[in-house]
Amino acid sequence: MSISLDQYRQWLAERHSVRAFTPELVEHGLIKAIFTAAQQAPSNCNSQPWRVWLVRGEACERLRQQLVTAVSQGEIYPQDFTSVENFSGLYRERQIDCARALYDAMGIERTDKPARLDAMLRNYAFFDAPQVLFIGMNKAFGYNNALDVGIYVQSLVLAMHAAGLGACVQGALAHHAPLVRQFVNMPDDVGLLTGISFGYPAPTPANSARTTRANFDEVVTVIE
Ligand SMILES: Cc1cc2nc3c(=O)[nH]c(=O)nc-3n(C[C@H](O)[C@H](O)[C@H](O)COP(=O)(O)O)c2cc1C
């Protein structure tokens, strides 16, 4: 089986983050097929360091309530892994562009702080998805193992795309690690890296947001 590079590029470009979902649950058989496909991701020494917790249905509803309540009350919990939240320079510009694409699609003015706060809170409501997953790895692992998990995450998101589902990888869901850890009964030696809301995309303005990408010359240095 083979597809052309052009077809692959077009198919990749069709994927975008989905931030509104219908209430329809993804059935167990399809979930298993998607995760089985993603398990093909390569990793250092084939260590497959990712650990996944899938929360669906009524449990997802309970966790949604708990997270939204905690975040709305301004509770801030530590993350399991350190991360850079404040970009500068080029990276800050890209961060602003991506926020603008979403807010423009949703009709939110840059100065409308309450609306932006509501949009941020949608992260913790899993964008209404009836299922969400959390991905972790051993706390003792380093950047090379986190790379493995990143490759796994992309494999998973693309498997969902192939199945006609939408997904949003959410660093925000690692911001309240203790609450999530307790809910899913995560072992002490595993740290939470990210969460992913996924399901069937709902036809809403938020899902019409599209982002751009840097050109080849901005990214690749060729030495010959
Ligand atoms: C590691 C990672 C963390 C992200 N965290 C969030 C998040 O917390 N909330 C959110 O709405 N989108 C989040 N995103 C989605 C990005 O904003 C999105 O992938 C990027 O703007 C490119 O847009 P696209 O996915 O539509 O192509 C995250 C993506 C990645 C890969």
The ligand as a MOL file (V3000), in Angstrom:
LIG
                    3D

  0  0  0     0  0            999 V3000
M  V30 BEGIN CTAB
M  V30 COUNTS 31 33 0 0 0
M  V30 BEGIN ATOM
M  V30 1 C 1.7090 19.9110 23.1540 0
M  V30 2 C 0.4920 20.7240 22.7300 0
M  V30 3 C -0.2280 21.4190 23.6880 0
M  V30 4 C -1.3660 22.1480 23.3130 0
M  V30 5 N -2.1330 22.7490 24.2820 0
M  V30 6 C -3.3180 23.3110 23.9480 0
M  V30 7 C -4.2050 23.7780 24.9570 0
M  V30 8 O -3.9400 23.6890 26.1490 0
M  V30 9 N -5.3940 24.3060 24.5570 0
M  V30 10 C -5.7450 24.4090 23.2310 0
M  V30 11 O -6.8500 24.8970 22.9420 0
M  V30 12 N -4.9180 23.9700 22.2470 0
M  V30 13 C -3.7260 23.4140 22.5810 0
M  V30 14 N -2.9050 22.8950 21.6010 0
M  V30 15 C -3.2840 23.0040 20.1780 0
M  V30 16 C -2.4060 24.0170 19.4540 0
M  V30 17 O -2.8330 25.3210 19.7680 0
M  V30 18 C -2.5090 23.7420 17.9540 0
M  V30 19 O -2.0270 22.4510 17.6640 0
M  V30 20 C -1.7180 24.7450 17.1080 0
M  V30 21 O -2.2230 26.0530 17.2840 0
M  V30 22 C -1.7800 24.3910 15.6170 0
M  V30 23 O -3.1230 24.3700 15.1900 0
M  V30 24 P -3.7940 23.0640 14.5690 0
M  V30 25 O -3.6590 21.9410 15.5770 0
M  V30 26 O -5.2360 23.4450 14.3590 0
M  V30 27 O -3.0690 22.7420 13.3040 0
M  V30 28 C -1.7540 22.1920 21.9500 0
M  V30 29 C -1.0150 21.4820 20.9840 0
M  V30 30 C 0.0830 20.7470 21.3740 0
M  V30 31 C 0.8340 19.9580 20.3280 0
M  V30 END ATOM
M  V30 BEGIN BOND
M  V30 1 1 1 2
M  V30 2 1 2 3
M  V30 3 2 2 30
M  V30 4 2 3 4
M  V30 5 1 4 5
M  V30 6 1 4 28
M  V30 7 2 5 6
M  V30 8 1 6 7
M  V30 9 1 6 13
M  V30 10 2 7 8
M  V30 11 1 7 9
M  V30 12 1 9 10
M  V30 13 2 10 11
M  V30 14 1 10 12
M  V30 15 2 12 13
M  V30 16 1 13 14
M  V30 17 1 14 15
M  V30 18 1 14 28
M  V30 19 1 15 16
M  V30 20 1 16 17
M  V30 21 1 16 18
M  V30 22 1 18 19
M  V30 23 1 18 20
M  V30 24 1 20 21
M  V30 25 1 20 22
M  V30 26 1 22 23
M  V30 27 1 23 24
M  V30 28 2 24 25
M  V30 29 1 24 26
M  V30 30 1 24 27
M  V30 31 2 28 29
M  V30 32 1 29 30
M  V30 33 1 30 31
M  V30 END BOND
M  V30 END CTAB
M  END
